Amino acid sequence: MRKSFGAKPMIYPMPVLIIGTFDNDGTPDAMNAAWGGISEEKEISICISEDHKTTKNLLETGCFTVSIPTVENTVAADYVGIASGNDTKDKIKKAGWTYEKSELINAPVFNELPFTLECKLISYDKDSCRLVGEILNVTADEKILTDGKIDLQKFKPITYDPANHDYVALGEKVGKAFSDGLRLK
């Protein structure tokens, strides 16, 4: 027996995406977005409405960062999703985050978030709220690497559970991609 939920914005795991921008005065902003993912080899698509300060900033600057929060940053990640940059000027400071300007684009890289995509705006559709960015670079703090590769046991990224409104940690390895299925071939 299966239960029908109807048409809902649900997929598992759903990433928690922190979008970072600078406004025209150089003030950093960040927002929490859940509806997004990789849509091409070097492309990310995210659904964000035009009334966000972050949206206004990235439309002006033409660039943004996308970071994945960790277990340790769950509270701050949720905070930047519920506090609006339109009326909370010291949002990043209140979140306890520090930042550096990306070397490639005019957008912040948050030091406390160990994984970041540096993106250039490709398009934004106000009607569908679809933001599309070109991924110019991926950076990862060495503290989440093992043998030069991202290690989920060290990274401890969180995902969003849309049915229960919970954040859930990822990390347990259960198989090897492009390998385990060969046993059935």
N, C-alpha and C positions, 0 to 999 in steps of 0.2 A: 504494500500500500504506500502511496506517495501523497504528500500534502501539496496542494497548489497554493502559491503565494501571490499569484497574479504578476503583472508587469511591475517589477521593482528594480532599483539600481543595486543589484546584488551580484557579486562574483567573489570567489574565494581562491587564494587570499587577495584581499583588496589592499593595495599599497597605501601607506600614509605618505603623502608628498608635501614637503615644506617648500613653498615657492618663495624665493628671495629676490628682492629688487631694491634699488635706490630711487628716491624721488629726485626731483630736479634740484633740490638743495643738498643732495648727498646723504640724506637720512635713510638708514636701512629700514626695510619693512619685510615682514614674512607672514605668510598665511598657510593654513593647513588645508589641503585639498585631498579628497579620497578618490575622486572619479578620474583616473588617468592611467596611462601606461605607454609602453613602447608601441609605436604604430608603424614604424619603418626601421630600416637598418640604423639610421642616425637621426631618428625622429621620435619625439614624445608628444602625446596629445593629452590634454587635461581639460576638464569641464570646469570653468570658473565664470561667475557672472561679472558683468561689466561694472557693477557698483563697488567692487572691492578696490581699496587703495592700491593693492598689488597689481591689479589689472590696469589701472590708470598709469601706474609707474612703468610697467613693461611696454605698454603701448607708446609711451613717450621715449623711453630709452632704447627699445628694440631688443632688449635682452633680459635674461633672468637666470637664476640658479634653481635647481630642484635637488633637495636633499631628502634622505630617508632618516627619520629619527630612530633612536635606539631606545631600549628599555629604560636607560638612565634619563632619557629626555622626554618621557611620556607626558609629564605634567606640563612642561614648557611647550611641547608640541601641541597639546590640547589648548593651552592658553592662547597661542598665536592664532588658533582657529576660532576662538570665541571673542577675542578682543579685536576691535576694528582699528586698523591704521588710520581710518578717516577721523577718529576722535581720540585715539590713544597714541600720543606722540612718542612716548618712551617705551613702546611695546617690547622692543628687543632687549633693552636694559632690564625691564621687569621680568622677562623670560629668563634672564641670567645668561644670555648668549653674548659672545664676543664675535667679531668678524674681521675679515680682511677683504680688500677688494680683489676680485678675480684678476689674474694677470692677462686674461683674454678678453673679458667683457666688462661692462660697467654694471656689475651686480655683486652682492656680498656672498662670500663663502663663510658660513658659520663654523667657527672652530669646534664647537661642541657636537656638531653633526659630522660624523667621520666619512660620509659618502655623499658626493655632490656631482651633479651634472651641470655643466656650464652651457647655456643654450642661447641661441639667437632666434628671435621671433621670425617665424615663417608667415603665420597668419593668425587672425583672430576673427571669429564670426560671432557678432553680437546676438544674432537670432538663436543660434544653437549653443552659445557660450563655449565654443570649442577653440581652445588655444593650441596651436601647433608650433613646436620649436625644433630647431635643428640642434642636435647634440654636437657641440664643438669639442668637448673634452669631458672626461670622467676623472675625478680625483678621489682618492681614498687615503685616509690617515693610515700610516704604517702600523698603528696599534691594532687594526682589524685585518692585517695580512698574515698569511702563513705561506712561506716559499713564494712570495710575490703575488699571491692570489688572495682575493677576498675570502675570509673565513667566517661563515655565518655564526659559528660558535663564539667567536670574538666580537663580531659585529653586533649581534642581537637586535636586528631590526624589528620594528613593530608593524603590524597590519591592523586594519580596521574591520571589525565584524559588524556589518550594517544591520543585521537582524536583531542584535542585542545591544548595539551601541557600545561595544567594548573594544579596547586595544588588546591585541594578542601578540606575544613574542614568537618569532620564528627561530629555527636553528637546528632541529634534530635532523640528521642525515638518515634517509631511509632507503636510498638506492643510488645507482650510478647511471646518469643519463647517457643515451646513445650506446649503452653497453648491456644493461640488465635484460632488455627485451630480446637480445640476440639468442637467449636461451630458448625462445619460442620459435625461432626462425627455422 
